[in-house]
Structure formats: C-alpha cells, structure tokens
Amino acid sequence: MIITRKIRKVGNSLMIPLPPETISESGFKAGMEVAIGSRPGHVDLDPAGIPDNWLVEFTARFTERYREDLAELADL
C-alpha cells in the first residue's frame, strides 16, 4: 500500500508522520530503536540490532562455499 505524507519541520529536524497501519504492518512499536539507512531518493528503516537478511544469507553462502579454506586459515 502506498501512502503519501508531507515532510514537516519540527525544531531543527524534519519529521514524516507514519500512520498506525504502516507501523503495525512493519512490526515497529513506540519506543523501539530503528536503524536508518539512506541513499539518493530512498530512506530505509530497520529494527536496530537486527542484521539485514541479505547479509545473513550472503554470510551463510560464503561460509558454506569456503568452509574448508576457512578451516585451513584457522589452523595457521
């Protein structure tokens, strides 16, 4: 679902109000810490302290592929 909101100035910061449905669907809760990532034209919000799924999957594939090589390095 796409919802539009205006960016508001609050003190020296900018704020985007998020509707309750968006917060509920995302799993965020009041008081929760979020990690904020950005790139031109995009802002990403993720729960703080939870690794990105892409990174977890990449690490698992890397470890499986190079398991023997990593074991040899550990023995040095």
Secondary structure, 3 states (H helix, E strand, C coil): CCCCCCCEEECCEEECCCCHHHHHHHCCCCCCCEEEEEECCEEEEEECCCCCHHHHHHHHHHHHHCHHHHHHHHCC
